Amino acid sequence: MSDALAALRERLAETSDLHRAAAVLEWDQETHMPPGAAEARAHQIGTLRRFAHERFTAPEVADWLDALDGTFDDRPEEDGDRALVRVTRRDHARATRLPGAWVTAFAEATSRAREAWKAAREADDFAAFAPHLRRVVELNTEKAERLMPLVAEVHGPGYAPSPADARYDALLDEFEAGATTASVSAAFDQLRAGLVPLVAEVMARTPPDDAFLHGPFPEGAQWAFGLEVAGAFGYDLNCGRQDRSAHPFSTALAITDVRITTRLDPHFFPTAFFGTLHETGHALYEQGVSPALDRTPLADGASLGLHESQSRLWENLVGRNQAFWAHWMPRARAVFPDALGSVDAEVMYRAVNVVRPSLIRVEADELTYHLHVLLRFEIEHALLAGSLDVADVPEAWNEAMRRYLGVVPPTNADGCLQDIHWSLGALGYFPTYTLGTLMSVQLMEAARRDVPGLDDALAAGIYAPLLGWLREKVHRYGRSLATPEILRRATGQTLDAGPWLAYARAKYGEE
Ligand code: ZN
């Protein structure tokens, strides 16, 4: 048994190294690589990922897992060995269920789809992207059919979804283990019922002045101010760094090397600042994973939703909070005297929380953001169910925009072509953005209950008590516990839209 465990751990360390090395190349591609190297880089990354896949799906890995089956079941669920075997078994089952032919077809189709999407978005030409999206839906349907038995096994005998839900569940499971279409729909129905009237109520008011957010904001000062706040939150730059990229992201190259990127717009303050706070939230999670889990599959976020709960918590619940600006505004005025010299904290707070229906998800405010996610969930589900044809996506999109936000995109580039996800082959991903946001409020409420004086500390710009609580309750586990279990232990609750709705009403409701 201990031989099998030692062999398994050694193999996993090796595949982890290969994946992390590929991630370094991907990070470099988005930050420093000259554009002419794209083709060469694709080969390099492809080779590393393929080696990792081959080493992970080799027959001896199945033998080791079989030898270890049930061995640690008398230990606590989060025990390192027990969790390692459980999570590896799950990853291995998924990896081996998809035949090599599918993996190759998917890699090729999405590589082409990504290029086609860029061009189609540029030219506002949905018809040029449609055949690629059709192929992505086909391949995802095949993937779902192959993974459905595994997902059914996880959910046990009471699990009886409709065929369409079963497909969506199989895809969702990759991003948000434990979630189902039914559980997501229940949360989203609750959210929709409270959110739609609240948005209408806010819209009926005159929006506060936010013209001063258009600056100018010198890029060097933005860079330094964002990092100053990130450092105050606890982001360790001895084990991290910030670079520029077209689309902000964070990436963990090791627990001791977690990087973020940002983009700077001299004419709009929120782009870089809240982008940095968001990515810092992701990075704090990865930096907080127990060092004992490094070089194993457990050294990662428990799910995309839980990851997003961390980014949203620091970006919105901390960074878009009244007390935050009361504390930081003198500093912001000193750093940006031209744009903010005469702006007080209350005016700043209102400006960075303006609610207005917009076309683009990533630029949406805290409230309308979820309406963008709801419509993507509906459309993806319908595509997989076969009840919506790819050709009809633009019409379905625009109809949902009218229904939810009262605005219709003038072009598909600002409508159904705006997001990269489908061109990457990712269906079932969007719901995690909203699930994470709902969890962020559940976690923050629990932190308030557990940590005496938490709000006083936050108002004084002292973030260690909050970060310490998150480290203890969420970060350190990595993937050793599944998201629903982490949430249950930390908050005593299951996923629930109620706390977020109460938060949104208190912040944005009738004054
Ligand atoms: Zn995020």
Boltz pocket constraint, residues with backbone or C-beta under 6 A from the ligand:
constraints:
  - pocket:
      binder: B
      contacts: [[A, 278], [A, 282], [A, 307], [A, 308], [A, 311]]
      max_distance: 6.0
